[in-house]
Amino acid sequence: MNFELSNDQQNIQHHLNDLLKDICTPEYVSQCDEQQKPPREAFDALAKNGWLGLIGPEEYGGAGGSPTDLAVMLDTLGYHFEELGLWVFRNLTYGCFAVLKHGTKEQIEHMVPKVLKGELSFCFGLTEPDSGSDASALKLKAVHDGTDYIVNGRKVYTSGMDISDYCILVTRTKVLEKKQQGITNFLVDTKLPGIEVKKLATLGQRSIGTTEVLYSNTRVPESAMLGELDQGWKCVDNYLCYERLCLSAARTGAARAAFEYALEYAKSREQFGRPIGKFQAVSHKLAEMKSMLDISQTMVYRYAWLVENKKDTRADAAILKLYTAESYKSIADMSLQILGGYGYCMEYPMQRFFRDSRLATIGGGTSEIQKNIIATSLGL
Ligand SMILES: Cc1cc2nc3c(=O)[nH]c(=O)nc-3n(C[C@H](O)[C@H](O)[C@H](O)COP(=O)(O)OP(=O)(O)OC[C@H]3O[C@@H](n4cnc5c(N)ncnc54)[C@H](O)[C@@H]3O)c2cc1C
């Protein structure tokens, strides 16, 4: 296993940093957050410069990049603006990885080249009001009718539904004894009649945020089915492991940005006649944060390597998600403490890291659920 980034991977970091430092300025990021405005200009700049094609196969217009290339890109995007990283992750996980792995030739040819150019955006509708951690207990119904399926029910926390062209919607097509059976995925056009989207007010992640979606007699053509009828849970499991790599990479980048801000502050803020970083209580926090960051980054590249070499397991993905999410939450919390009163003021960016990072241990499977997965892998 080689943890050293190749020259090409270092170039990915270098070029993305060059592009984003002028777009994702602190003012731009805070405006997106305050005005609940998606970072469209930054997304379009990534598309224009070909970045959204990084991991797509060459035959569909991509650059054929590896999972490590993906991790490097998302880490860098997360450093500049976490929600930009999450927008790109949703497109590449649901519009590229999921469609390539489970889609028909027609679905792949119709969607993937457009995703890689940034012309189509994707989101994921799994969670429902009564099924969060117990996700496979979902009830949203899809009933076969002629050449369509009629969909009825409610999803919550479908992030980015209001800015997406397609949602991978996870539905109940049959009620069977085992709740993981009778589940079917569809590539649903988000503008179909009978779909109502409501943005939810949240603590953080306010630029794109998340939505509640009501489906009332929505007719979805059977050609939109992704994967096999009633066998959709296996696909969901695949997406969630890939998602855990992407989320961990983007959030490790965001954690690094919070850390660097706090480090600079600790060097420049003086109290009792010296920089606060000279006090052991402050410097030890920074030392702990630096250790967590280095471990997180190493774990992200290790997991990407496992994926690249087809050696990854569900437990590996859970360990990665658990550690990087808890680290991001702690790093944002400690960074805010180092900034003292400024950390608590809305005028400075630290409060956004604090609010945004709080989702890390909840979204994409809570920390408690990751521990359950790890414990099961230990035979417990
Ligand atoms: C901002 C945001 C964005 C999101 N984006 C998406 C998205 O795009 N698509 C999507 O489908 N979902 C999305 N989610 C949903 C997210 O994945 C769920 O919120 C998460 O899985 C937890 O489900 P829940 O909120 O229903 O909590 P619950 O499942 O009700 O859990 C409540 C508490 O109980 C604990 N708990 C539950 N069961 C167990 C158990 N067996 N053992 C130990 N502890 C347990 C949990 O860890 C948690 O602390 C998003 C959520 C948020 C808040």
The ligand as an SDF file (V2000), in Angstrom:
LIG
                    3D

 53 58  0  0  0  0  0  0  0  0999 V2000
  -28.9710   17.5550    6.8070 C   0  0  0  0  0  0  0  0  0  0  0  0
  -29.2580   16.1010    6.5060 C   0  0  0  0  0  0  0  0  0  0  0  0
  -29.0080   15.6130    5.2310 C   0  0  0  0  0  0  0  0  0  0  0  0
  -29.3530   14.2900    4.9230 C   0  0  0  0  0  0  0  0  0  0  0  0
  -29.2430   13.8600    3.6170 N   0  0  0  0  0  0  0  0  0  0  0  0
  -29.8170   12.6870    3.2620 C   0  0  0  0  0  0  0  0  0  0  0  0
  -29.9590   12.3250    1.8810 C   0  0  0  0  0  0  0  0  0  0  0  0
  -29.5140   13.0520    0.9770 O   0  0  0  0  0  0  0  0  0  0  0  0
  -30.6400   11.1980    1.5840 N   0  0  0  0  0  0  0  0  0  0  0  0
  -31.1600   10.3810    2.5360 C   0  0  0  0  0  0  0  0  0  0  0  0
  -31.7710    9.3710    2.1850 O   0  0  0  0  0  0  0  0  0  0  0  0
  -30.9930   10.6610    3.8610 N   0  0  0  0  0  0  0  0  0  0  0  0
  -30.3610   11.8010    4.2390 C   0  0  0  0  0  0  0  0  0  0  0  0
  -30.2460   12.1260    5.5730 N   0  0  0  0  0  0  0  0  0  0  0  0
  -30.7810   11.2310    6.5870 C   0  0  0  0  0  0  0  0  0  0  0  0
  -29.7260   10.6550    7.5250 C   0  0  0  0  0  0  0  0  0  0  0  0
  -28.9850    9.6550    6.9010 O   0  0  0  0  0  0  0  0  0  0  0  0
  -30.4880   10.1690    8.7840 C   0  0  0  0  0  0  0  0  0  0  0  0
  -30.8710   11.3500    9.4880 O   0  0  0  0  0  0  0  0  0  0  0  0
  -29.6850    9.2460    9.6400 C   0  0  0  0  0  0  0  0  0  0  0  0
  -29.4550    8.0250    9.0020 O   0  0  0  0  0  0  0  0  0  0  0  0
  -30.3600    8.9970   11.0010 C   0  0  0  0  0  0  0  0  0  0  0  0
  -31.7180    8.7110   10.8750 O   0  0  0  0  0  0  0  0  0  0  0  0
  -32.7720    9.4970   11.7740 P   0  0  0  0  0  0  0  0  0  0  0  0
  -32.4950   10.9460   11.6250 O   0  0  0  0  0  0  0  0  0  0  0  0
  -34.1330    9.0330   11.3900 O   0  0  0  0  0  0  0  0  0  0  0  0
  -32.4600    9.1110   13.2560 O   0  0  0  0  0  0  0  0  0  0  0  0
  -32.9410    7.7570   14.0490 P   0  0  0  0  0  0  0  0  0  0  0  0
  -32.7020    6.5570   13.2020 O   0  0  0  0  0  0  0  0  0  0  0  0
  -34.3230    7.9960   14.5280 O   0  0  0  0  0  0  0  0  0  0  0  0
  -31.9320    7.7600   15.2370 O   0  0  0  0  0  0  0  0  0  0  0  0
  -32.0600    8.6180   16.3840 C   0  0  0  0  0  0  0  0  0  0  0  0
  -30.9330    8.2790   17.3470 C   0  0  0  0  0  0  0  0  0  0  0  0
  -31.0240    6.9120   17.7580 O   0  0  0  0  0  0  0  0  0  0  0  0
  -29.8230    6.2000   17.4650 C   0  0  0  0  0  0  0  0  0  0  0  0
  -30.1230    4.8430   17.0330 N   0  0  0  0  0  0  0  0  0  0  0  0
  -31.0840    4.4160   16.1780 C   0  0  0  0  0  0  0  0  0  0  0  0
  -31.0290    3.0970   16.0080 N   0  0  0  0  0  0  0  0  0  0  0  0
  -29.9840    2.6530   16.7650 C   0  0  0  0  0  0  0  0  0  0  0  0
  -29.3990    1.3890   17.0110 C   0  0  0  0  0  0  0  0  0  0  0  0
  -29.8420    0.2810   16.4110 N   0  0  0  0  0  0  0  0  0  0  0  0
  -28.3250    1.3280   17.8240 N   0  0  0  0  0  0  0  0  0  0  0  0
  -27.8380    2.4430   18.4280 C   0  0  0  0  0  0  0  0  0  0  0  0
  -28.3550    3.6760   18.2420 N   0  0  0  0  0  0  0  0  0  0  0  0
  -29.4080    3.7750   17.4100 C   0  0  0  0  0  0  0  0  0  0  0  0
  -29.1840    6.9980   16.3120 C   0  0  0  0  0  0  0  0  0  0  0  0
  -27.8030    6.7720   16.2190 O   0  0  0  0  0  0  0  0  0  0  0  0
  -29.5440    8.4320   16.6960 C   0  0  0  0  0  0  0  0  0  0  0  0
  -28.6340    8.9040   17.6370 O   0  0  0  0  0  0  0  0  0  0  0  0
  -29.8610   13.4320    5.9170 C   0  0  0  0  0  0  0  0  0  0  0  0
  -30.0410   13.9180    7.2180 C   0  0  0  0  0  0  0  0  0  0  0  0
  -29.7720   15.2380    7.5230 C   0  0  0  0  0  0  0  0  0  0  0  0
  -30.0440   15.7400    8.9210 C   0  0  0  0  0  0  0  0  0  0  0  0
  1  2  1  0
  2  3  1  0
  2 52  2  0
  3  4  2  0
  4  5  1  0
  4 50  1  0
  5  6  2  0
  6  7  1  0
  6 13  1  0
  7  8  2  0
  7  9  1  0
  9 10  1  0
 10 11  2  0
 10 12  1  0
 12 13  2  0
 13 14  1  0
 14 15  1  0
 14 50  1  0
 15 16  1  0
 16 17  1  0
 16 18  1  0
 18 19  1  0
 18 20  1  0
 20 21  1  0
 20 22  1  0
 22 23  1  0
 23 24  1  0
 24 25  2  0
 24 26  1  0
 24 27  1  0
 27 28  1  0
 28 29  2  0
 28 30  1  0
 28 31  1  0
 31 32  1  0
 32 33  1  0
 33 34  1  0
 33 48  1  0
 34 35  1  0
 35 36  1  0
 35 46  1  0
 36 37  1  0
 36 45  1  0
 37 38  2  0
 38 39  1  0
 39 40  1  0
 39 45  2  0
 40 41  1  0
 40 42  2  0
 42 43  1  0
 43 44  2  0
 44 45  1  0
 46 47  1  0
 46 48  1  0
 48 49  1  0
 50 51  2  0
 51 52  1  0
 52 53  1  0
M  END
$$$$
